[in-house]
Amino acid sequence: MRDSLILVDVYMKGNGADWVDKGNWLTDRPLEVWDGVETNDQGCVTELYLDKPQLSGPVLNEIVNLVELTSLTIINSQLSGPIPNEIGKLTKLQ
C-alpha cells in the first residue's frame, strides 16, 4: 500500500497526466501490472523502469522511499536537478 502511494506521488510530480502511455498507472489494478513496475510477493516495488518522454520536473525524491527497490531505470525523460543523496539508503539497489 505504501509503495502505491509513492508511485502516485511520482506520477503526480512527474507530469503523469501528460504521459502518452499511462500503462495502468493510477488504476485500481495491482502494482505489478502498472507499466514499468515489478513487485515482490509482498507487493513492494522491486524494479522501476520509466521510459516516459513526458516525465518531467525535478528528480523524483520520492523514489528513495521504495526501500525494496533493486533496479531503477529512467530513460527518455525530461527530469532535471541533482540525484538525491538519500539514494544511497536504498541498500538493495544494484
TIVO-2410 file (N, C-alpha, C; in nm, 3 decimals):
# residues 94
REC num residu      c1      c2      c3 atome chaine
REC   1      M   0.083  -0.119   0.000     N      A
REC   1      M   0.000   0.000   0.000    CA      A
REC   1      M   0.088   0.126   0.000     C      A
REC   2      R   0.189   0.126   0.084     N      A
REC   2      R   0.278   0.242   0.093    CA      A
REC   2      R   0.346   0.269  -0.040     C      A
REC   3      D   0.392   0.164  -0.109     N      A
REC   3      D   0.459   0.183  -0.237    CA      A
REC   3      D   0.364   0.240  -0.341     C      A
REC   4      S   0.239   0.202  -0.338     N      A
REC   4      S   0.144   0.256  -0.435    CA      A
REC   4      S   0.129   0.407  -0.416     C      A
REC   5      L   0.130   0.452  -0.292     N      A
REC   5      L   0.119   0.596  -0.266    CA      A
REC   5      L   0.243   0.670  -0.316     C      A
REC   6      I   0.359   0.607  -0.304     N      A
REC   6      I   0.483   0.665  -0.355    CA      A
REC   6      I   0.476   0.677  -0.507     C      A
REC   7      L   0.426   0.572  -0.574     N      A
REC   7      L   0.415   0.576  -0.719    CA      A
REC   7      L   0.313   0.679  -0.765     C      A
REC   8      V   0.206   0.695  -0.691     N      A
REC   8      V   0.109   0.800  -0.723    CA      A
REC   8      V   0.177   0.937  -0.715     C      A
REC   9      D   0.259   0.955  -0.614     N      A
REC   9      D   0.334   1.080  -0.599    CA      A
REC   9      D   0.430   1.101  -0.715     C      A
REC  10      V   0.498   0.995  -0.758     N      A
REC  10      V   0.588   1.002  -0.874    CA      A
REC  10      V   0.508   1.045  -0.997     C      A
REC  11      Y   0.393   0.986  -1.016     N      A
REC  11      Y   0.307   1.019  -1.130    CA      A
REC  11      Y   0.265   1.166  -1.126     C      A
REC  12      M   0.217   1.209  -1.012     N      A
REC  12      M   0.166   1.346  -1.000    CA      A
REC  12      M   0.278   1.450  -1.018     C      A
REC  13      K   0.391   1.427  -0.954     N      A
REC  13      K   0.502   1.523  -0.961    CA      A
REC  13      K   0.582   1.509  -1.090     C      A
REC  14      G   0.564   1.398  -1.161     N      A
REC  14      G   0.639   1.373  -1.284    CA      A
REC  14      G   0.558   1.398  -1.410     C      A
REC  15      N   0.454   1.481  -1.399     N      A
REC  15      N   0.375   1.520  -1.515    CA      A
REC  15      N   0.300   1.402  -1.576     C      A
REC  16      G   0.258   1.309  -1.493     N      A
REC  16      G   0.192   1.187  -1.540    CA      A
REC  16      G   0.069   1.210  -1.624     C      A
REC  17      A  -0.003   1.317  -1.600     N      A
REC  17      A  -0.124   1.346  -1.678    CA      A
REC  17      A  -0.091   1.362  -1.827     C      A
REC  18      D   0.033   1.399  -1.859     N      A
REC  18      D   0.073   1.418  -1.998    CA      A
REC  18      D   0.145   1.297  -2.058     C      A
REC  19      W   0.164   1.189  -1.979     N      A
REC  19      W   0.228   1.071  -2.035    CA      A
REC  19      W   0.141   1.016  -2.147     C      A
REC  20      V   0.200   0.984  -2.259     N      A
REC  20      V   0.124   0.929  -2.371    CA      A
REC  20      V   0.072   0.790  -2.335     C      A
REC  21      D   0.156   0.706  -2.279     N      A
REC  21      D   0.117   0.572  -2.240    CA      A
REC  21      D   0.120   0.563  -2.088     C      A
REC  22      K   0.004   0.567  -2.026     N      A
REC  22      K  -0.004   0.563  -1.880    CA      A
REC  22      K   0.006   0.420  -1.825     C      A
REC  23      G  -0.020   0.321  -1.907     N      A
REC  23      G   0.003   0.181  -1.873    CA      A
REC  23      G  -0.048   0.138  -1.736     C      A
REC  24      N  -0.174   0.162  -1.707     N      A
REC  24      N  -0.241   0.123  -1.581    CA      A
REC  24      N  -0.205   0.207  -1.460     C      A
REC  25      W  -0.120   0.308  -1.475     N      A
REC  25      W  -0.087   0.395  -1.362    CA      A
REC  25      W  -0.214   0.463  -1.313     C      A
REC  26      L  -0.228   0.473  -1.183     N      A
REC  26      L  -0.341   0.536  -1.114    CA      A
REC  26      L  -0.471   0.459  -1.132     C      A
REC  27      T  -0.461   0.333  -1.166     N      A
REC  27      T  -0.580   0.249  -1.169    CA      A
REC  27      T  -0.585   0.168  -1.040     C      A
REC  28      D  -0.693   0.098  -1.020     N      A
REC  28      D  -0.703   0.012  -0.901    CA      A
REC  28      D  -0.645  -0.127  -0.927     C      A
REC  29      R  -0.579  -0.142  -1.040     N      A
REC  29      R  -0.514  -0.269  -1.073    CA      A
REC  29      R  -0.391  -0.287  -0.986     C      A
REC  30      P  -0.346  -0.410  -0.964     N      A
REC  30      P  -0.226  -0.434  -0.882    CA      A
REC  30      P  -0.103  -0.365  -0.942     C      A
REC  31      L  -0.012  -0.324  -0.855     N      A
REC  31      L   0.108  -0.252  -0.900    CA      A
REC  31      L   0.186  -0.328  -1.006     C      A
REC  32      E   0.189  -0.461  -0.996     N      A
REC  32      E   0.272  -0.537  -1.090    CA      A
REC  32      E   0.221  -0.529  -1.234     C      A
REC  33      V   0.102  -0.476  -1.257     N      A
REC  33      V   0.056  -0.458  -1.395    CA      A
REC  33      V   0.067  -0.311  -1.439     C      A
REC  34      W   0.116  -0.225  -1.351     N      A
REC  34      W   0.144  -0.088  -1.391    CA      A
REC  34      W   0.268  -0.093  -1.480     C      A
REC  35      D   0.266  -0.017  -1.588     N      A
REC  35      D   0.376  -0.016  -1.684    CA      A
REC  35      D   0.508   0.019  -1.617     C      A
REC  36      G   0.606  -0.073  -1.631     N      A
REC  36      G   0.740  -0.047  -1.580    CA      A
REC  36      G   0.760  -0.080  -1.433     C      A
REC  37      V   0.663  -0.144  -1.370     N      A
REC  37      V   0.672  -0.173  -1.227    CA      A
REC  37      V   0.676  -0.324  -1.205     C      A
REC  38      E   0.773  -0.368  -1.127     N      A
REC  38      E   0.781  -0.508  -1.082    CA      A
REC  38      E   0.773  -0.508  -0.931     C      A
REC  39      T   0.708  -0.609  -0.875     N      A
REC  39      T   0.694  -0.618  -0.730    CA      A
REC  39      T   0.737  -0.755  -0.680     C      A
REC  40      N   0.760  -0.762  -0.549     N      A
REC  40      N   0.789  -0.891  -0.487    CA      A
REC  40      N   0.658  -0.953  -0.436     C      A
REC  41      D   0.668  -1.065  -0.366     N      A
REC  41      D   0.548  -1.135  -0.318    CA      A
REC  41      D   0.467  -1.054  -0.218     C      A
REC  42      Q   0.530  -0.959  -0.153     N      A
REC  42      Q   0.460  -0.874  -0.056    CA      A
REC  42      Q   0.398  -0.750  -0.122     C      A
REC  43      G   0.415  -0.735  -0.252     N      A
REC  43      G   0.359  -0.620  -0.324    CA      A
REC  43      G   0.446  -0.496  -0.319     C      A
REC  44      C   0.569  -0.510  -0.272     N      A
REC  44      C   0.662  -0.396  -0.268    CA      A
REC  44      C   0.732  -0.381  -0.403     C      A
REC  45      V   0.754  -0.259  -0.445     N      A
REC  45      V   0.819  -0.233  -0.573    CA      A
REC  45      V   0.966  -0.273  -0.564     C      A
REC  46      T   1.008  -0.360  -0.656     N      A
REC  46      T   1.147  -0.403  -0.661    CA      A
REC  46      T   1.219  -0.348  -0.784     C      A
REC  47      E   1.144  -0.325  -0.892     N      A
REC  47      E   1.202  -0.272  -1.014    CA      A
REC  47      E   1.113  -0.162  -1.068     C      A
REC  48      L   1.177  -0.054  -1.112     N      A
REC  48      L   1.103   0.058  -1.170    CA      A
REC  48      L   1.174   0.097  -1.298     C      A
REC  49      Y   1.101   0.086  -1.409     N      A
REC  49      Y   1.154   0.118  -1.542    CA      A
REC  49      Y   1.065   0.225  -1.601     C      A
REC  50      L   1.114   0.347  -1.605     N      A
REC  50      L   1.037   0.460  -1.656    CA      A
REC  50      L   1.095   0.508  -1.787     C      A
REC  51      D   1.028   0.472  -1.895     N      A
REC  51      D   1.063   0.518  -2.029    CA      A
REC  51      D   0.949   0.609  -2.073     C      A
REC  52      K   0.949   0.730  -2.018     N      A
REC  52      K   0.839   0.824  -2.037    CA      A
REC  52      K   0.895   0.958  -2.084     C      A
REC  53      P   0.887   0.987  -2.214     N      A
REC  53      P   0.939   1.115  -2.263    CA      A
REC  53      P   0.874   1.236  -2.197     C      A
REC  54      Q   0.753   1.223  -2.150     N      A
REC  54      Q   0.684   1.335  -2.088    CA      A
REC  54      Q   0.711   1.345  -1.937     C      A
REC  55      L   0.788   1.252  -1.883     N      A
REC  55      L   0.826   1.258  -1.741    CA      A
REC  55      L   0.916   1.378  -1.723     C      A
REC  56      S   0.871   1.475  -1.644     N      A
REC  56      S   0.948   1.598  -1.634    CA      A
REC  56      S   0.944   1.653  -1.493     C      A
REC  57      G   1.025   1.755  -1.471     N      A
REC  57      G   1.034   1.819  -1.341    CA      A
REC  57      G   1.164   1.784  -1.273     C      A
REC  58      P   1.173   1.816  -1.144     N      A
REC  58      P   1.294   1.782  -1.070    CA      A
REC  58      P   1.304   1.631  -1.049     C      A
REC  59      V   1.425   1.584  -1.024     N      A
REC  59      V   1.445   1.442  -0.994    CA      A
REC  59      V   1.349   1.403  -0.882     C      A
REC  60      L   1.290   1.288  -0.897     N      A
REC  60      L   1.182   1.245  -0.808    CA      A
REC  60      L   1.237   1.188  -0.677     C      A
REC  61      N   1.246   1.273  -0.577     N      A
REC  61      N   1.299   1.232  -0.447    CA      A
REC  61      N   1.217   1.121  -0.383     C      A
REC  62      E   1.092   1.107  -0.421     N      A
REC  62      E   1.004   1.005  -0.362    CA      A
REC  62      E   1.056   0.864  -0.385     C      A
REC  63      I   1.130   0.845  -0.492     N      A
REC  63      I   1.181   0.712  -0.526    CA      A
REC  63      I   1.266   0.655  -0.413     C      A
REC  64      V   1.332   0.740  -0.338     N      A
REC  64      V   1.419   0.690  -0.230    CA      A
REC  64      V   1.339   0.623  -0.119     C      A
REC  65      N   1.208   0.632  -0.122     N      A
REC  65      N   1.124   0.567  -0.023    CA      A
REC  65      N   1.079   0.427  -0.065     C      A
REC  66      L   1.120   0.384  -0.183     N      A
REC  66      L   1.090   0.248  -0.228    CA      A
REC  66      L   1.200   0.157  -0.177     C      A
REC  67      V   1.190   0.117  -0.052     N      A
REC  67      V   1.301   0.052   0.020    CA      A
REC  67      V   1.338  -0.086  -0.033     C      A
REC  68      E   1.251  -0.151  -0.110     N      A
REC  68      E   1.282  -0.283  -0.166    CA      A
REC  68      E   1.336  -0.273  -0.309     C      A
REC  69      L   1.356  -0.152  -0.358     N      A
REC  69      L   1.398  -0.131  -0.496    CA      A
REC  69      L   1.536  -0.191  -0.522     C      A
REC  70      T   1.544  -0.276  -0.625     N      A
REC  70      T   1.671  -0.336  -0.664    CA      A
REC  70      T   1.720  -0.283  -0.798     C      A
REC  71      S   1.628  -0.233  -0.879     N      A
REC  71      S   1.664  -0.185  -1.013    CA      A
REC  71      S   1.583  -0.060  -1.045     C      A
REC  72      L   1.651   0.043  -1.092     N      A
REC  72      L   1.588   0.169  -1.130    CA      A
REC  72      L   1.644   0.213  -1.264     C      A
REC  73      T   1.554   0.229  -1.361     N      A
REC  73      T   1.592   0.276  -1.494    CA      A
REC  73      T   1.499   0.390  -1.531     C      A
REC  74      I   1.558   0.504  -1.562     N      A
REC  74      I   1.482   0.619  -1.609    CA      A
REC  74      I   1.549   0.667  -1.738     C      A
REC  75      I   1.477   0.654  -1.850     N      A
REC  75      I   1.531   0.697  -1.978    CA      A
REC  75      I   1.427   0.781  -2.052     C      A
REC  76      N   1.473   0.855  -2.151     N      A
REC  76      N   1.384   0.935  -2.233    CA      A
REC  76      N   1.295   1.027  -2.151     C      A
REC  77      S   1.351   1.090  -2.052     N      A
REC  77      S   1.272   1.178  -1.967    CA      A
REC  77      S   1.329   1.320  -1.970     C      A
REC  78      Q   1.255   1.408  -1.910     N      A
REC  78      Q   1.296   1.548  -1.901    CA      A
REC  78      Q   1.323   1.587  -1.756     C      A
REC  79      L   1.365   1.491  -1.673     N      A
REC  79      L   1.395   1.522  -1.533    CA      A
REC  79      L   1.518   1.611  -1.525     C      A
REC  80      S   1.522   1.692  -1.421     N      A
REC  80      S   1.635   1.782  -1.405    CA      A
REC  80      S   1.674   1.790  -1.258     C      A
REC  81      G   1.794   1.837  -1.235     N      A
REC  81      G   1.842   1.855  -1.099    CA      A
REC  81      G   1.929   1.740  -1.053     C      A
REC  82      P   1.983   1.753  -0.933     N      A
REC  82      P   2.075   1.651  -0.880    CA      A
REC  82      P   2.003   1.525  -0.835     C      A
REC  83      I   2.075   1.415  -0.840     N      A
REC  83      I   2.024   1.290  -0.782    CA      A
REC  83      I   2.033   1.305  -0.630     C      A
REC  84      P   1.926   1.275  -0.558     N      A
REC  84      P   1.928   1.296  -0.413    CA      A
REC  84      P   2.030   1.205  -0.343     C      A
REC  85      N   2.100   1.260  -0.245     N      A
REC  85      N   2.197   1.181  -0.168    CA      A
REC  85      N   2.131   1.062  -0.101     C      A
REC  86      E   2.004   1.074  -0.068     N      A
REC  86      E   1.932   0.966   0.001    CA      A
REC  86      E   1.923   0.839  -0.082     C      A
REC  87      I   1.955   0.847  -0.212     N      A
REC  87      I   1.953   0.728  -0.297    CA      A
REC  87      I   2.046   0.621  -0.238     C      A
REC  88      G   2.149   0.664  -0.164     N      A
REC  88      G   2.241   0.572  -0.100    CA      A
REC  88      G   2.178   0.488   0.009     C      A
REC  89      K   2.062   0.529   0.056     N      A
REC  89      K   1.990   0.450   0.157    CA      A
REC  89      K   1.920   0.329   0.099     C      A
REC  90      L   1.909   0.324  -0.033     N      A
REC  90      L   1.847   0.209  -0.099    CA      A
REC  90      L   1.951   0.098  -0.109     C      A
REC  91      T   1.967   0.024  -0.002     N      A
REC  91      T   2.075  -0.074   0.009    CA      A
REC  91      T   2.058  -0.194  -0.084     C      A
REC  92      K   1.939  -0.216  -0.136     N      A
REC  92      K   1.916  -0.329  -0.226    CA      A
REC  92      K   1.933  -0.291  -0.373     C      A
REC  93      L   1.948  -0.160  -0.399     N      A
REC  93      L   1.962  -0.112  -0.536    CA      A
REC  93      L   2.095  -0.160  -0.593     C      A
REC  94      Q   2.088  -0.218  -0.713     N      A
REC  94      Q   2.209  -0.274  -0.775    CA      A
REC  94      Q   2.256  -0.184  -0.885     C      A
***
